[in-house]
Amino acid sequence: MRILFLTSRMPYPPVGGDRFRVFHVLRTAAEAGHSVHIVTFDTHARDPVEIGPLERIAASVDVVPLPRFVSVLRSLRALPGRFPLQAAYYRSRRMRDRVDAALKRIRPDVAVTHLFRMAPYALPHLGRGRTRWVIDLTDVISAGIERSMPYRRGLSRWIYRVEGPRIRDYESRVAPRFDECWVISETEARLLTALAPSARIRVVPNGMGPERFRVGVAREPARLLFLGFHEVFHNQDAVRFLVQEIFPRVRAAVPEATLEIAGKGSESLGAWARVPGVHVAGFVPDLEAALGRATVFVAPHRFAAGVQNKVLQALTSGTPVVTTPIVRSGLEPLPADVLRVAEDADGIAAHVTALLRDPRGATALGERGRAWARRRFTWDVSLEALEAVRRVAGPARSDGRPSAVSV
């Protein structure tokens, strides 16, 4: 097939959830022999060496500049109306023209629009010609915003009180217009079904790979690890919760315990993160080694959307995971014995402490998590979904409306 991807961020390097997902979906399609094309925004000119791996995968890569200052002005101009500020941020006449030209040049069998913010470039073309249109929402963003509101303060709270209902309304109106809507988990499928009952929804989880985690890296006896992209609010809240409320409880029980905070942007954390026992590592180029050293991976997110890739990476590496119900819900369905779950600081700290004191039990938990994650999360699922778009109209509910489809 000829497959066109429309993305709001350059999907290479695959750092951060949205880039990670797009890159591996298109990589898997290209490796299966499909002709993959990309039209993408980028905020700055890149050295060709930077995106060489992407250009070797794709048949064509068309990059549209996205000046940040101009984008902020577009969002401000949208404030008086009802259009989502995120979508206004990505408004671009140049992108519209490039998408139009790509559709004429490529004549794709399938076009994948990644996230609702790129939907305006697809909407004028829906139902025309032979192209089947997918919108990969990944998460129901409005639901994630609603869950985050109790933790937001000041300007952030005001902005998202304005933005949340706009996104919810836009998601509900846009989703039914596409041939298929992809989401990352069963939980997100239920949320989208409630919001847009007539949408044709397919669950397409992320995969892990093709990298292979090393075997035999020595785990340290009492090392906690938090990994995430620290420029997003749910990670900012989680790491502060971990450092200020959970880790002191763990140290009181296991004084030799240490905590490594890793991931892009962590180096900018304030003095509150630089306390005894805590090491702020910044971006970690060797993720396998960091996970291999960790005794326990802690993901204490009080709100989040979809699936947390960092948790999948930890599970796939065989690292025992302690997390919260909201993160667990994004992994459903899953067995009861592949990770530990608690909601408050006392409960999370108790699980971490128990694993630190029971190395054999921690190893067994990690191995169960590894076996389950490697079986459940594979990028072949996204390939099957792409190839099914043109073949399958999708099953109907007994009430005549499309149902959520898992592949």
WOMO-V66990 format. One record per residue. N is the residue number from 1. RES is the residue in one letter. SS is DSSP state (helix for helix, strand for strand, loop for the rest). OMEGA is omega in degrees with one decimal (999 if undefined). NEAR is the number of other ideal C-beta (glycine too) atoms within 12 Angstrom. Layout:
n;res;ss;omega;near
N;RES;SS;OMEGA;NEAR
N;RES;SS;OMEGA;NEAR
This chain:
n;res;ss;omega;near
1;M;loop;168.2;29
2;R;strand;-174.1;29
3;I;strand;178.7;44
4;L;strand;175.5;46
5;F;strand;172.5;54
6;L;strand;-173.8;47
7;T;strand;-178.0;44
8;S;loop;178.5;37
9;R;loop;175.6;33
10;M;loop;-173.7;36
11;P;loop;174.2;40
12;Y;loop;-1.2;33
13;P;loop;-175.3;22
14;P;loop;-180.0;33
15;V;loop;-174.3;28
16;G;loop;-171.5;28
17;G;helix;-174.9;39
18;D;helix;177.2;37
19;R;helix;-180.0;34
20;F;helix;-177.4;35
21;R;helix;-177.5;41
22;V;helix;-176.9;44
23;F;helix;-175.4;39
24;H;helix;174.6;39
25;V;helix;-178.2;44
26;L;helix;176.3;44
27;R;helix;-178.9;34
28;T;helix;178.5;31
29;A;helix;-179.5;38
30;A;helix;-179.5;32
31;E;helix;176.9;20
32;A;loop;175.9;21
33;G;loop;178.5;15
34;H;loop;179.1;30
35;S;strand;-171.9;24
36;V;strand;-179.9;40
37;H;strand;-176.6;37
38;I;strand;165.0;45
39;V;strand;-170.4;42
40;T;strand;168.5;44
41;F;strand;167.2;37
42;D;strand;-173.8;29
43;T;loop;-178.8;21
44;H;loop;177.3;15
45;A;loop;-177.1;14
46;R;loop;169.0;19
47;D;loop;179.6;8
48;P;loop;179.3;14
49;V;loop;-177.6;12
50;E;loop;-174.8;17
51;I;loop;178.7;27
52;G;helix;179.3;15
53;P;helix;178.2;20
54;L;helix;-179.5;35
55;E;helix;176.5;25
56;R;helix;178.7;17
57;I;helix;-170.7;31
58;A;loop;175.1;37
59;A;loop;175.1;26
60;S;strand;176.7;26
61;V;strand;-179.8;33
62;D;strand;-174.1;32
63;V;strand;179.2;29
64;V;strand;-179.6;33
65;P;strand;177.9;21
66;L;loop;179.9;29
67;P;loop;-173.9;19
68;R;helix;-177.3;16
69;F;helix;179.0;13
70;V;helix;-179.6;21
71;S;helix;176.8;27
72;V;helix;177.8;20
73;L;helix;177.9;16
74;R;helix;178.3;28
75;S;helix;179.3;27
76;L;helix;178.5;17
77;R;helix;-178.8;16
78;A;loop;-175.4;25
79;L;loop;-176.8;20
80;P;loop;-175.2;12
81;G;loop;-179.6;17
82;R;loop;-177.9;18
83;F;loop;-179.4;29
84;P;loop;-179.5;38
85;L;helix;177.4;34
86;Q;helix;-179.8;32
87;A;helix;177.8;36
88;A;helix;179.0;28
89;Y;helix;-176.3;34
90;Y;loop;175.3;41
91;R;loop;-178.3;30
92;S;loop;175.9;29
93;R;helix;180.0;15
94;R;helix;177.0;21
95;M;helix;178.5;34
96;R;helix;-179.2;23
97;D;helix;-179.5;16
98;R;helix;178.1;29
99;V;helix;178.3;39
100;D;helix;-178.8;22
101;A;helix;-179.7;20
102;A;helix;179.9;33
103;L;helix;178.2;32
104;K;helix;-176.6;16
105;R;helix;-171.1;18
106;I;helix;-174.4;30
107;R;loop;-172.4;21
108;P;loop;171.1;39
109;D;loop;179.7;28
110;V;strand;174.0;42
111;A;strand;-178.8;44
112;V;strand;177.8;49
113;T;strand;-173.1;47
114;H;strand;179.1;41
115;L;loop;-174.9;46
116;F;helix;-176.7;45
117;R;helix;177.6;41
118;M;helix;-178.0;44
119;A;helix;-179.3;40
120;P;helix;-180.0;34
121;Y;helix;178.2;42
122;A;helix;-170.5;43
123;L;helix;-179.2;26
124;P;loop;-173.8;16
125;H;loop;-176.2;29
126;L;loop;178.0;25
127;G;loop;179.1;14
128;R;loop;174.2;17
129;G;loop;-173.6;15
130;R;loop;-177.3;18
131;T;loop;172.9;31
132;R;strand;-172.7;35
133;W;strand;175.9;41
134;V;strand;167.2;45
135;I;strand;178.0;44
136;D;strand;178.8;48
137;L;strand;-176.8;46
138;T;strand;177.4;46
139;D;loop;169.0;39
140;V;loop;-170.4;40
141;I;helix;-178.3;43
142;S;helix;178.3;35
143;A;helix;177.0;34
144;G;helix;177.7;39
145;I;helix;179.9;35
146;E;helix;179.3;23
147;R;helix;-177.1;32
148;S;helix;-170.3;32
149;M;helix;179.2;25
150;P;helix;-176.1;14
151;Y;helix;-179.9;25
152;R;loop;-179.6;26
153;R;loop;170.9;16
154;G;helix;-175.9;10
155;L;helix;179.4;11
156;S;helix;179.4;19
157;R;helix;-178.9;18
158;W;helix;-178.4;15
159;I;helix;-175.7;24
160;Y;helix;169.6;31
161;R;helix;175.6;21
162;V;helix;-171.5;27
163;E;helix;-175.5;35
164;G;helix;179.7;29
165;P;helix;178.0;22
166;R;helix;-179.8;31
167;I;helix;179.7;38
168;R;helix;179.4;29
169;D;helix;-178.9;22
170;Y;helix;177.3;35
171;E;helix;-176.6;42
172;S;helix;-178.4;29
173;R;helix;-174.3;26
174;V;helix;-173.0;37
175;A;helix;-177.5;46
176;P;helix;-175.7;26
177;R;helix;-179.2;28
178;F;loop;177.3;39
179;D;loop;174.4;35
180;E;strand;172.0;40
181;C;strand;177.6;48
182;W;strand;170.6;47
183;V;strand;-167.5;46
184;I;loop;-175.6;46
185;S;loop;177.1;41
186;E;helix;178.8;27
187;T;helix;178.5;33
188;E;helix;177.6;43
189;A;helix;178.1;40
190;R;helix;179.0;23
191;L;helix;-178.5;38
192;L;helix;177.5;45
193;T;helix;177.7;32
194;A;helix;-176.9;21
195;L;helix;-176.2;32
196;A;loop;-172.2;34
197;P;loop;-177.5;23
198;S;loop;-179.9;25
199;A;loop;173.9;37
200;R;loop;-168.6;37
201;I;strand;175.7;44
202;R;strand;176.7;43
203;V;strand;178.5;38
204;V;loop;-178.8;45
205;P;loop;172.3;41
206;N;loop;171.9;45
207;G;loop;173.8;34
208;M;loop;178.8;36
209;G;loop;8.5;25
210;P;loop;-178.1;17
211;E;loop;177.5;20
212;R;loop;178.7;13
213;F;loop;-178.2;29
214;R;loop;175.7;18
215;V;loop;173.2;12
216;G;loop;174.7;10
217;V;loop;-173.3;20
218;A;loop;176.0;14
219;R;loop;177.3;28
220;E;loop;-168.5;26
221;P;loop;-176.4;20
222;A;loop;-175.9;30
223;R;strand;175.1;38
224;L;strand;178.2;49
225;L;strand;168.0;45
226;F;strand;-179.2;51
227;L;strand;177.4;42
228;G;loop;175.1;43
229;F;loop;-165.3;30
230;H;loop;176.3;32
231;E;loop;177.7;20
232;V;loop;-166.7;27
233;F;helix;-176.3;30
234;H;helix;175.4;36
235;N;helix;177.5;38
236;Q;helix;179.6;34
237;D;helix;-176.6;32
238;A;helix;-176.7;40
239;V;helix;176.6;43
240;R;helix;176.5;30
241;F;helix;-179.7;31
242;L;helix;-175.1;45
243;V;helix;-170.9;36
244;Q;helix;-174.3;22
245;E;helix;-175.0;25
246;I;helix;-174.3;41
247;F;helix;177.0;41
248;P;helix;177.8;26
249;R;helix;177.9;29
250;V;helix;-178.5;38
251;R;helix;178.2;26
252;A;helix;-179.8;19
253;A;helix;-178.3;22
254;V;loop;-172.1;28
255;P;loop;-178.6;15
256;E;loop;-178.6;20
257;A;loop;175.2;34
258;T;strand;180.0;29
259;L;strand;173.7;43
260;E;strand;176.3;37
261;I;strand;-173.8;43
262;A;strand;176.2;40
263;G;loop;-178.8;37
264;K;loop;178.6;27
265;G;loop;-177.7;25
266;S;helix;-179.7;35
267;E;helix;-179.2;19
268;S;helix;178.7;19
269;L;loop;-174.0;30
270;G;loop;-177.7;17
271;A;helix;179.9;11
272;W;helix;-178.9;18
273;A;helix;-175.3;31
274;R;loop;-178.2;18
275;V;loop;-178.2;21
276;P;loop;178.3;15
277;G;loop;-177.3;25
278;V;strand;175.9;32
279;H;strand;177.8;29
280;V;strand;-168.7;28
281;A;strand;-173.7;32
282;G;strand;179.2;20
283;F;loop;-178.4;24
284;V;loop;-178.0;30
285;P;loop;-179.3;14
286;D;loop;-177.7;16
287;L;helix;-179.4;36
288;E;helix;-179.0;24
289;A;helix;-180.0;23
290;A;helix;178.1;35
291;L;helix;-179.9;40
292;G;helix;179.4;28
293;R;helix;-170.4;30
294;A;loop;173.0;47
295;T;loop;-179.0;41
296;V;strand;172.7;51
297;F;strand;-176.3;48
298;V;strand;178.3;51
299;A;strand;-171.8;50
300;P;loop;-175.2;49
301;H;loop;178.8;43
302;R;loop;172.5;33
303;F;loop;-179.8;34
304;A;loop;177.7;42
305;A;loop;172.6;37
306;G;loop;-177.1;44
307;V;loop;177.4;42
308;Q;loop;-176.9;44
309;N;helix;-179.4;40
310;K;helix;178.7;47
311;V;helix;176.1;48
312;L;helix;179.6;46
313;Q;helix;178.4;41
314;A;helix;178.7;43
315;L;helix;-177.8;43
316;T;helix;-179.9;38
317;S;helix;-177.2;37
318;G;loop;178.5;38
319;T;loop;177.3;48
320;P;strand;-175.3;42
321;V;strand;169.3;50
322;V;strand;-174.7;45
323;T;strand;-173.9;43
324;T;loop;-179.7;36
325;P;helix;-177.6;25
326;I;helix;176.8;33
327;V;helix;178.6;43
328;R;helix;-177.3;31
329;S;helix;178.5;33
330;G;loop;-179.4;45
331;L;loop;-176.8;39
332;E;loop;-5.8;26
333;P;loop;177.3;17
334;L;loop;178.6;31
335;P;loop;-176.4;18
336;A;loop;-168.6;15
337;D;loop;-179.9;18
338;V;loop;174.0;35
339;L;loop;178.7;41
340;R;strand;-173.3;39
341;V;strand;171.3;30
342;A;loop;-173.5;29
343;E;loop;-175.1;25
344;D;loop;-175.4;18
345;A;helix;-179.9;29
346;D;helix;-177.4;19
347;G;helix;179.0;22
348;I;helix;179.9;39
349;A;helix;179.7;34
350;A;helix;177.5;24
351;H;helix;-179.8;37
352;V;helix;-178.8;46
353;T;helix;-179.8;34
354;A;helix;179.2;24
355;L;helix;177.6;39
356;L;helix;-178.3;34
357;R;helix;-176.8;21
358;D;loop;-177.1;22
359;P;helix;179.9;20
360;R;helix;177.5;12
361;G;helix;178.3;20
362;A;helix;178.8;35
363;T;helix;179.8;19
364;A;helix;177.4;18
365;L;helix;179.6;35
366;G;helix;-179.8;37
367;E;helix;176.2;23
368;R;helix;178.2;26
369;G;helix;179.7;42
370;R;helix;-177.8;32
371;A;helix;-179.1;20
372;W;helix;-176.0;26
373;A;helix;-178.7;35
374;R;helix;176.5;25
375;R;helix;-171.3;20
376;R;helix;-169.6;29
377;F;loop;179.9;34
378;T;loop;-179.4;24
379;W;loop;175.4;32
380;D;helix;178.2;27
381;V;helix;179.1;30
382;S;helix;177.4;42
383;L;helix;177.6;29
384;E;helix;179.9;25
385;A;helix;178.1;40
386;L;helix;-176.8;40
387;E;helix;179.4;24
388;A;helix;-174.1;27
389;V;helix;-177.7;38
390;R;loop;-175.0;24
391;R;loop;-167.2;17
392;V;loop;175.7;20
393;A;loop;177.1;16
394;G;loop;-179.7;27
395;P;loop;178.4;18
396;A;strand;172.9;15
397;R;loop;177.1;17
398;S;loop;178.1;8
399;D;loop;176.0;10
400;G;loop;-179.3;10
401;R;loop;-179.9;18
402;P;strand;178.5;29
403;S;loop;172.6;24
404;A;loop;-177.7;33
405;V;strand;173.4;29
406;S;strand;177.4;26
407;V;loop;999;26
